[in-house]
Amino acid sequence: MRELSTLGLRVIGIQYLDDGAILTAQVLFSRRFTLAWRVSTGNRESDVGLQGENEMFAAASCAKCFIIGDGHQLRLWTLGVNEPKLLRSAGGLLNAVAISSDGHTIAYSSRTTPDGCEITVQQGESPICFKSALPPNWLEFDSSARFLLASSSSSFTFWDCERRESVGTGTSSLRWAAVRLSPRSNLVALCHKSGILLRHPTFARSSALLDIGGAWLSAIAFSPDQRFLLTGDAAGLVRQWDLSSNQVARSFNWNIGEVSALAVAPDGLTAAVGGSDGRVVIWDLDL
């Protein structure tokens, strides 16, 4: 286990890049109408200031670029480039953002009316728009960027961006605390107080329910080979689940506050966790 040098401020995003570097995003300070971020990779750090109240972060592992957003603006930053590209400004209130691993496709959701929202997928100059009754809290592309998972706290839709239609949906009477699509796109992990429900995104079939003992989960990540699942909760506990047995193989607590971000390296050998106290811990994964 080793700890990254950080500012002691809340971590809101971690992304491994393809070359093994780790990109972390931390909130420097948060006031009612101002957010300031520090994004770090290797020995390089940059401070990013935004106006607004929402905090959104998404990073592309291949292209070494990331998106930072507030309630109304999205900016695309590329490592080594000093000025960002403004992707979106004004319009309805932004809820969530995603970027494909190659950095070529982005998605964001915005509330356009009191009764609904719009999900925009942007690749090139021709955006694709989907209507949604509930504003998603999470957006995530599959590895090909053809499919997009859009999830609120109680429902999800699996969109086929090529065919421009929904190919799967799911709902729950329980409030989800975290949602994640698996690397093979054949599982969606839905986390709530009763456990972690693993189900297929297009078929209404559940494969497992992992018992978390009533813990309130705050972060989740799959390993690249889908052999295991990492979860982090509000008490700072990180669990490593073996998906062949659906049992906890290892658990850790480094006293970093609430787990706010989790990521697994592309080679599956290490993982990183960030907490509300601003610390980032890296450890070896071995089952």
N, C-alpha and C positions, 0 to 999 in steps of 0.2 A: 504494500500500500504506500502511496506517496500523495502529497498534497500540493496542489498548484498554488503559486503565489497570487493572491487575489486582494481585493480592496476591502473585504469584510462587508460587502453590500450584497443584497439579495440576488441570487443567480436565477435568471428566468429562461435561459436556454443554453444547451450544450450540443455541439455537432462535431463528430469526428470527420475530418477531411480524408480524401483518398490517400494522401501521403503520410497519414498518421498524426498530423497536427490536430490539435483540439481547439475549436472555436467556442468561446464562452461569451455570453452576454449577461451583463449585470446592470441593475438600476443604480445609478450614482445617487440620485435623490428623486423624490417624488412629492410634488405638491399638487394642488388641485388642477392647475392648468399647465404644468411643465413637467416633462420627463427628461432625464438625462441618462444616457447609457454609456457603458464602457464595453467595447467588444475587443477581445484579445485572442490572438493566435500566435503560438510560439512566443517570441519576445516582442511582438508588435502589438501595440495597443492604440485604439483611437476612441475618442469621446464623441458621442453622437447626441445632439440635442433635438428634441421634438416638442411641439405644442400639442396638448391633448390630455386625455385621461386614460385611454385604453393602452395596454401594452401588448404588442404583437411582434413575434420574432420567428423567422423561418430561414434555414440555411441550406444551400446546395453543396453536397459533398464533392462533386466532380469539378464544378465550375469555380469553387472558392468565392462564392458571392452569397450575400444574405439580404433579407428584407427586414426592415424595421418599420413598424406602423403605429400610429396613434389612432384616435377616433375617426380621422378624416383623411390622413395622408399616408401613402406608402412610398418608401424610398428604397431603391436597389443599390447596395454598396458592393463594390468589388475590391477584394484585397489588393493593396498596392495602388489603388486609385483614390485620390483625395476627395473627389466630389461625387456624390451619389446621383443616380438618375431618378427623377420624380416619376413614379408610375401612376399615381392617382392622387387627385386633390379634390376636396369638397364632395358634394353628393351626400348620400345617406350615410349614417353612422356605420363604420366598419366593425365587424365582429370577429373575423378570423382571417388568416392568410396561410398560403402554402406555396412552396416552390419545388419544382422537380429536381431530381438529383443532378441533372446536367445544366440546370439553370435556365433552360429555354422556355419553360412554361410556368406561369404563376396562376394562382387562384385566390380570390378573395370574396368575402360575403359582406353585404351591406344591407341594412334595413332601409327599404325604399318607401314603405307605407306602414302605418300602425299595425296592419294585419299580416304583413309578410315581408320577405326579403328576397334578394337576388344574389345568386352566386355567379361570378364572372370568371371564366377561364380564358386567359390571354396567352396566345402563342402567335407571334408575328403580329400582323395588323388586323386580324379578324377575330374578335372576341366571341366566345360562346357564352350564352346566359341561360341559367336554370332558375326556375322559380321555386321557392321553399316557403312553407307556412311558418316554420320556426327558424330563427336565426341560428346557424351552426356555431358552436363553441370551438369545434375542431374541424380542420380540413387537412387531408393527407392524400398525396398522389401515390399510386403504385409505382413500381420501378420503371415501367414503360411510359408513364404519364398519360396513358390512355384512360385509366380509371381514376376516379376521385371519390374518396370517402368523405361525406359531409355529415357531421354529428352534432346534435343538440344534446342537452342533458337527459333526454328521455327518448330520442329517436335518431335513426341514421338512415341515410340514403346512399347507395352505391351507384355513382353515375358513370355511364360509358360516354366519354367525351367525343369519341369518334362517331358513334351512332346518335349522340345527343339525346340520350334517354336514360331513365332509371332502369337498372337491371337487378336491384335488390333493395329491400327496406327492412327495418326492424324497429320495434317499439318496446317500451318497458314502463311499468307502473312505478319503478324505482328510479331515483335520480342517479345518473352516472357521474362519477367523479373524474374519470379519465377514459379515453377511447384510443385504440391503436390498431392499425392494419399491419398484418404480418408481412414479412419480406416476400413470401410466395403469393400473397394476396388471397390465400384460401382460409384465413381466419381473421375475425375481428375480436379483439379483447375489449370487453365492456366491464368496467369496474364500478361496483357499488358496495354498499355496506354489507350485503349478504354474501359477497364473493366476487370472483372474476368469471364472467360468462364468456366462454370461447365458442364462437359460432361462425358458420360460413356466411360471407357477405351477400351471396345471391340466393342461397337456399335457406329456408326457415328451419334450420337444423342445428341444434347445439351439440357440441362434442364434449364439453366438460364444464364443470363449475368448481372453481378452486376456492377453498374455504380460507378466508383471511381473518376470521375471528372478530369481525365487526370493526376492523381498522378502517380509517378513512384514507383511501389511497389518493395520492396527489401526483404521481408520475409513473410511467410504464414504458418499457422498451423490450423489443424482441432481439434475440441474437440473430445474426445474418443467416445462419443455417437452420433457424427455428428449433433448435434443440432445447432452448430454455427461454424463460421470460423473467425480466426484472421488474419488481414493483417497489415503490417507495411510498411511505405514508406520512401523515402529519406529525407523528411522533419521532420521525427520523429513521425508522427501521427500513432497511433494504432487504428484500427477499429475492433469492435466486431460485426460480421454479424449474424443475426438470419436467419438460413437457412429455417425456416418454412415460412417466409415472404420475404426473400431475401432483407431485409432492415438492415441498420445500427442500432443496438440497443444501443451501447455506443461507445464513442471515447475518446481517451486519448492522451496527449502529455506531456511527462515528461522532454522534452528538453535534450535528450540523444544523439543528433546527428542523423545520418541516422540509422534506425532500421536495425540491421545486423543479428539478430537471434530471433526466437520466439519458445515457447514450451508451451504445456498445460499438467498439472499434470494428472496422470493415473485416478484419481477420478473425474477429470473435475472441481474441485473446485477452483483451482488457475492457474495462468499462469505466465510466466516469459518472459521478453523482454530484449535484450541486444542491446547496441548502439555502434556507432563508437567512442564515447568518453570513452568507457570502463565501463560504468555503467550498472548494471543489476537490474531491478525493478520487484518485484513480487506483484501481486494484486489478489483480490478475483473476481471470475467470478460469476455473478448472473444476470439472465435475468428476 
